[in-house]
Amino acid sequence: MTTLLLVHGMWHGAWCWDDVCARLSRPSVAVELPMRSLAHDAEVVRAALDSIDDEVVLVGHSYGGAVITAAGAHRRVRRLVYLAAFLLDEGESVSRVAPELGIADTGLGAALRFSEDRSEVRIDPELAPTLLYQRTSPAAVAQASARLRPVARAVFGERPNALAWRRVPSTYVICTEDRTVAPALQRVMAARATDVVEWPSDHSPQASRPDDVAALLDSV
């Protein structure tokens, strides 16, 4: 038996996997990250892995990719799956991946809103739909946007203390219409993975293409 352990991205929660989980034929667990630090989020995932008796396919969306990179070298993990996610290499962070390539920024930077003490970061609620969900149904966009929450600014600059993809087979899903993580940057990170898939998707395929995400996760 294989269990899917699902790790969400920034500003989201375990709820963002609900549509995918409803379609899966395998057992699944979605974790809730505190998003106070990458190290703590990785510990949350390791604790979830410790609680599962089966082999695990560990799935990360967006920032969740950094988390599974740090936590995925666990005895139960047999594959990593990255959905438009940060498959980081040594010395990289979510805010700094292959800077020497000069890949153009997306509109995300302009949509970030800082707390008064600049310790927390939100995404502008008016800009979030066009950055995260432009191929998602209006009803799903409204529901998701209302549940977004702030993250600690520190998570943008932290580096994973382990690189699980160097030891564990991996699949990377490039979302070619992503306005949050540039597709060109995704291709740089995807080159490190064992297998690569491309979808004409926005940044949130678990919302806009839940059937495809579920089919992929049932097959790996």
MOCORLIN-V360670 format. One line per field, one symbol per residue. phi: phi as a letter, one per 20 degrees, with the letter a starting at -180 (. if undefined). psi: psi as a letter, one per 40 degrees, with the letter a starting at -180 (. if undefined). A space follows every 10 residues. Layout:
BEGIN
phi: ???
psi: ???
END
This chain:
BEGIN
phi: .ddeddceeg mebggfegff gfdfeefbcd edeflebfff fffgffffff edeefceddc dlggffffff deedgeedbd cddldeeedg necgebclff emfffeefgf eecefgemec cddgffeggf edcfddfgff ffffgfdfcf cfggffdfdf ebcfffddgb cddedfdfdd dggffgffff feefcccccf cffcffeecf ffffffffee
psi: hhihhhhiai eaaddeeddd deeieiiihh ihhdfdiddd dddddddddd eheiihhhhh hbdddddddd eefideheih hhhfiggiih eiideghfde efhiiaedde ehhiidefei hihhdddddd ddfeeiiddd dddddeeiii ihddddeiii eigdeedhii hhhhhefhed hhdddddddd eeidihihig iaegddddfd dddddddee.
END
